[in-house]
Amino acid sequence: MIWTLLAAEGVATVLALTPGLEGNRWVYFGLASLATQWVALLTLGSLYIVRSALTRLKPLQIASLSIALMLACTWVVCGLAWLALGESWQMDRDSLPMALLRISAIAVTVGILGLSAFHNHWRTRQLAVQTKHAQLEALRARIQPHFLFNTLNTAAALVQRSPLQAEHILMNLADLFRAALNGPDQDTLEAELTLTRRYLEIEQARLGTRLTVQWDMPSPLPAIKIPLLSIQPLVENAICHGIEPSVAGGSVHIRVEHLAQWVRVEVRNLKLPDGERPSRSHQVGLQAVRARLAALGSGRAQLLTAQQGNDYVSTLHFPMDEW
């Protein structure tokens, strides 16, 4: 509404600055401003009243109806001004049709320009949404092979050694496939942690006693939605580059804290024995998680990583009022 009213003032300014205008331009600007504001407000009000019917029309039909409503509101305002001003208008009945024609031409021209500006704005928003969707699909495509191939190898290694355990792992694997391939862009924190638990069950079956997991969760969990596959890649990163290369193994500590207006999720790869170093990470998972946080939110959510002694810590910060 503000932009519409400002545009109406712009039209009144242009009319007041027209060359060859007789009389006081300030008075003319005031009258033109009053008229354009009434036309703009009446048009917006009319469109609001028929908004339910507009949802069933095509864009070109909506544009035509908008211009028609604007033209009708212009005629109504001109008619009311003629009745209210009377002799003060200084216009006889013979020149009224030509004046009305000029005013109608101005209204149609302004309406077309306004619809063109709105179309460009709407098109820009559509392109932004499509770009964001393409980014999310690309990020998901980057996460899937890194995530799925490791779990497939784990399941294949268990088939002959422990059929019952392999069956359980394959059921978890099916759930992981479903989430990675067809899951929504966002899911609840509880669902993401459940997905992470299933991944850890697969890795514990493969690594045995070399992997221990510690959970530190509040009860109940914060009821927020977070990007899908935002915690699991951090846990996978800790196992692949911290636990698996170590002969003695190690521990992964997952902690969730509810801090006022924030939710903090920490994934810590606990200390390795002296002399052992984690393998070098290409940071594919970390980069994908950061990009998903940026694409799905307003930029306030963060992923921070730090080296604390031999521990490698990844921390997610989610604002409660965003997700």
N, C-alpha and C positions, 0 to 999 in steps of 0.2 A: 504493500500500500504506500509506503514511504516513497519508493522509487516511482510509482505511478503519479503521486502528487507532485514530486519534483519535476517529472516530465511535463505535467500540466503547466507548472510555473514556467518551464522552459518555452513551451508553446506561447504562453501569454507574453513572455519577454520578446520573442521573435515578432509577434504581432505588433507590440508596442514600438518596436524599432523599425517598422516598415517605412521605407522612404515615401515622401509625399503625404504623410498623415497630417491632417489638420487638427488643431486644438492641442490641449494639454496632454502630453504623452503619459504623464503619471496617472492622470484620471483614466485614460484609455487602458493603461496597464492594470489598474485596479479592477475595472470592469471586465477586462479580458481574463484576468486571474480568477475572478469570481465565477465567470462562466465556465472556464476550463475545469476548475475544481469541481463544480457541480456535475459537469459531464463525466469526469473521471469517476467520481464517487457513485453516481447513478449507474454507470456501466459496471463497475465492480460489484455493486449491490445486486444488479440484475443477474450477473453471471453467478453470484453466490446462491441466489434463489433457485436457479435452474441447474445447479451443479449435479444433481442426481441424474437428470436427463442427459447431461453432457457426457457422462461415462459410457453411454451407449452409442455415441457418435464417433465418426472417424476424425482424425486431426484436421483435415481440410474443411469438414463441415463445422467443426468447433471454431476454426478461424473465421469462416464466413459468418457464422452466427454472432461472433464477438464484434465484428465490424458492423453488422446490421444493428446490434444493440447499441453500439456507440453512436451510430448515425441517428437512431431513434431518440436516444437521450439528448443528442445535440438539438434535434428539432423541438423536443419538449422544453429544453432550457431556453431556446430562442423564442418559442411561443410565450412562455411565462415572462420573459424579459420584455417582449412587445406589449403584453397586457399590463405589466407593472410600470413600465416607463412611459408608455403612451406618447405624448407630445415631446417629451424630453429626448426621445430616441433621434429626433431630427431626420426621419426617413419616411417618405410617403409610401403609399400602397403600391405604386407602380414599380418602385425600385426594390421593394421587399423580395420578390421572387429571385432577382439576380443576387441580392445579398445572401439569401438563404442558399442559393446554389454555390456561391463561393465558400460559405461556411461549411456546407456539406462536403465540398471537395477538400477543404482543409482537414475535416474530421476523418475522411476516408484515407487521406495521405498519412496523417499521423497514426491512424490505426494500423495501416500496412507496415509503416516503419516500426511501430511498437511490436507487432507480431513477428517481424523479421528479427528484431533484437531478442525477443523471447525465444524464438526458434533456435537462434545461435547459442543462447545460454543453455537451453535444454539439450541441444546436441552436444555441447561441451560436457555437460554432466553425464550424458549417456556414454560418451567416449571415455570419461574418467572411470565410470563404473565398469565398462568393458575391459579397460586396461587393468583395473584392480583384479577383476575376475581372472584375466589371463595370467597375471602375476601369481595369484593363488594356485592356479592349475599348474603353472611351471614349478612352483615351490613344492607342491605335492608330488609331482613327477620326480623331483630331485630326491625327496625323502624316501619314496617307495622302494627303489632298487636297493639303496643303502640299508634299509630296514628289513625288507622281505627276504633278500638273498641270505642274510645271516640266519634268519629263523628257519628257512628251508634247509640249510645245511645242518642245523641242529637237529631238526626232526628226522632227517635222513640218517644221521649218525645213531639215533636211538631205535630205529625200526627193528634191527636184528638183536640188539643187546637187551632191550627191555620192551617187548611189544605192548604191555599194558600202559607203561609210562609213555611210550610213543603215541598211543591212542589219545591219552590225556593231553599231551603236548600238541598233537594235531588238531584237537578241538580248540585249544587256545589259539593255535595258528590260524584256524578258520576265522575266529573272531577278530584277530589282528588284520587278516586280509580284508575282511568286510569293512573294518574301520578305516584302513588305509586307502582302499580303493573307492568305496562308496560313502564314506562317512561325511557328515556335515562339516562346514568350515569351522564351526565352534561347537563345543560340548561342555557339559558341566565339569567342574573340577573333580567330582567323585568319579565320573565316567573316565576321565583321562587317567586318574590314578588306578582305576581298575584295569585299563589297558596296559598301564605300566607294570602292574602286578603280574599280568599274564605273560608279558615279555620276560620278566624276571624269573618266572617259573620255568620257562624254556631254557634260559641261560643257566639257572641253577641245576637243571637236569644235565646240562652239557658239562659244566665246570665242576659240579659236585661240591666237595668241601672247600675248594679254592675260592668260592664266592659265598659271602654272607651278606645279608641285607638287614638293615635297621630302619624301622619306620617310626616316625615321631609325628603323630597326627592329632589335631584338636578334635573334640567331639562336642557338637556335630561339626562336620566340615563346612566351610563358608559356602553359601549357595550362590556361586558365581559361574559364569560361562567363560571359558578360555579357548584359545585356538586349538584345534585338534592337532595331535602330535607335537605338543610343545614341551611336555615333560619327558616322554619316552625317548626322544633323541638324545637328551642330556644324560639319561641313565645308560643308554647304549654307548654313548661316547665314553662314559666313565669305565664301562666294562671292557670295551674293545681296546682302549688306549691306556688303561690303568691297571685293571685286574688281570685280563687275559695274558699280557706279556710277562707277568710275574710268576715265577715257579711256585712261590708260596701263596699266591693269590692275594686277596684283600677283601675289603668291605665297602659297600655302598650305603650311605646314610641319606635317607630322604626325609626332609622335615618340612612341615607346613605350619605357618604361623599366621594368625589373624591379628593385624596391627592396626587398630582404629579403622581408617578408611582404605587400608591396603591389605593385600594377601601376599605373603612371602613364601616362595617355594624354593628350598635349597637342596641341591643334589651334591653330595660330598663324596669324593673318592678318598677313603681313609688311607693312612700312611702305608707305604710300601717298605719292605725291609731295606736296610742301608745297603747301598751299592746298586740297587735296582732303580731304573728310571722308566717312566711311562713311555710308550711308543709315540712317535710324532703323529699328531692329528692333522688332517687336511681341513678340519673345521667345516665340513659340508653341513653337518647337522646343526652346528651353532649358527652358521650364516642363514640357514633356512629358517630356524626358529626366530631369529631377529627380524628377518624379512616378513614372516607371517605376523609377528606382533605389530610391525609398522603398517602392514597392509590392512589388517583387520581392526585396528584401533585408532586412537587419536594421537599416538606417539608418546603417551604417558607411560605405557607398560614398557618394562625394560628387562633385558637379560644382561647380567654382569658376571664376569668370570674373574677368578683370582687364584694365584698360587700361594698357599699358606704352608710353608715348609714343604713337606712331601705331599700334602693334600692339595687336590685340585677341586675348587668349589665353583659351581654354577648356581646363580641365584636369579629367580624370576620374581618380578614385582608387578602385581596386577592391582590397579585401582578398583575399589568396590563399586564405584558409581559409573563405570564404563562398560563392564562385561556383563 
